[in-house]
């Protein structure tokens, strides 16, 4: 095809070409350029030369599937999982684990610079996981009818479609979950159950089976240690655990403050949180059922804002605008923001820094080895 102003590049869907990988995008895809045109390729590593096939072309970028690694990276390793590349659960099993950490740290620093305008050095070194495999304590299996095999299959969504990969086991799941997966396959649930959650309940914590809990027991102590160190550094006397869930963070920090309160709108979380409080014999805190945004004014009549830390651990989508405005109006001296999505974290932190906060530090923790995801703890102080 002749190049024109309207069609500057000569390749189309189905074309095969060689691409040198120059970068890794947040999400796991490698980034290459052909005649200045960006091509995204999964399952590659920076520095590799790959033969790819174009699967999607837009006006300013294309997506491709990997056909062959022509020049491999020294960081390339054999994936442990037989389903890697088909299953959409993991993106990095082909990369040496130490190199995964370097990639994730660079991605987080780039996101904070691009989305939030923060200096890269605000993000410290990434804390690796002691168990790069067999760490997940919760997985969600999907049931789907396979019309070719004429049977129901159980597994995760494929990397490139909404179809399910039929899984015998998951290499990043704790072995107890793989045993549960075999039980599901041998004794299928009712046909109306299209999703089956398999999980290991944490020791010494009262909680509803469907409540949120960090999915990596191996790195959980380091996450707690990180949050504790930031709270201790601020030397505040009062703690508000917003959207507290079963009270994990506030109960883990209770000895560092004079008093604390946890708030959650979900009774399914608050009732177990109160049981966890009583079971530990902790007497300097309480858990309130209600909407954080509606309770904050009353709380700050009890807890002076200039001596209060607020902990946030929201879902991946971040804190909604009402919550951010509540926080900005409340003006607690310190905000510790825990997030599993660096992009929404950087967005929210930028807004808060425009309202009178300073970002002191960000600690990245690899709570999700072999995948694109990474946990971050941000420490904000009122200026």
C-alpha positions, 0 to 999 in steps of 0.5 A, a space after each residue: 500500500 502506498 503511503 499517503 497523509 491519510 495512510 502513513 503506515 503500510 501494515 494492516 491487520 494480519 500483517 507480520 513484522 519484526 518489532 524491537 521492544 523499547 518499553 513496558 506499558 503499565 498493564 504488561 504489554 511491551 511497546 515497540 515502534 515501526 516507522 514511529 508507529 506504536 505497536 503493543 505486544 504481550 509477553 515480551 521484554 525490553 530489548 527483545 526483537 520479536 516477530 509479531 502479527 498485527 491483530 488491531 490497528 488504530 489511527 495512532 497505535 496497533 496491537 499485535 500477538 507474539 509469534 516468535 522471539 528472535 532475540 531473547 532478553 537475558 531476563 527471559 525465563 520459562 513460565 511455570 504455568 502450562 496455561 501462561 499466554 492463554 490465561 489472562 491471569 498473569 502477564 509476567 511469568 516469562 520474566 525473571 522475578 527480580 526483573 519483574 520488580 525493576 519493571 514495576 518500580 519503573 512503571 509506578 515512577 513513570 505513572 506518578 510523574 505522568 499522571 501526578 506530576 511527582 518527582 520519580 524519587 518520591 517512590 522508594 524501592 519496591 518491596 518484593 514478595 518472598 513467595 513469587 508463586 503460590 501466594 494468592 489466598 483468593 481466586 474467582 473461577 468462572 463456569 462456562 459451557 464449552 459447546 465443542 466439548 459439550 461440557 462445563 469448564 472452569 477457569 479464568 478468562 483468556 488473555 484475548 477474549 471473554 472465553 474461559 481457559 479450562 484450568 486444572 490448577 493455578 500456579 500463583 494460588 495457594 495449594 489449598 485453593 488448587 485442592 478446592 478447584 479440584 473439588 469444584 471440577 469433581 463436584 460442580 456447583 449448581 448451573 446458575 453459579 457462573 462464578 465460584 470464589 475459592 479462598 483461604 480465610 485468614 487466621 485469627 480474623 473474624 470476617 464474612 466469607 465475601 468480605 475483602 482481605 488482602 490476597 497475599 498472606 506472604 507479604 502482608 506483614 511487610 504491608 502492615 510494617 510499612 503503614 505502621 512506620 508511616 503512622 509512627 513517623 507522623 506521631 499523631 494521637 488519633 486514627 480514623 480508619 475510613 472504609 475500614 472493612 473488618 478493621 485490619 489496619 486500625 487494629 494493627 495500629 491501635 498501640 501507636 495511637 491514643 484512640 481510633 475509630 473505624 467507619 464502614 457502610 457495610 454491616 457485614 464488615 462492621 460487626 466482624 470488626 467489633 468482634 475482632 476488637 473484642 477478641 484482641 482486648 483492645 480498649 482504645 477504639 471503636 467501629 461505627 456503621 455509617 457513611 464516612 463522608 457523613 460521620 467525619 465532621 462529628 469525628 473531628 469534633 472528638 479528634 482534632 484534625 491537626 493531631 489525626 491520621 486518616 487511613 484510606 484503602 479504597 477499591 481499584 477505582 480510587 476514592 470518589 469525588 465526595 470522599 476526596 472533598 470530605 477529606 480536603 475539608 476535614 484537613 487531617 494532618 496525615 493521610 495514609 493512602 493504600 492502593 492496588 492501582 497506581 494510576 488512580 492513586 496518582 490521580 487522587 494524590 495530585 488532587 489532594 496536593 492541590 488542596 494543601 497536602 504534600 506527598 512525603 513518600 510512596 512505597 511499592 509492594 509486590 503483592 501480586 507477583 507474575 501479574 501487572 498489579 502492584 500495591 502502593 502505600 502513600 504518605 501525605 502530610 498537611 502543609 
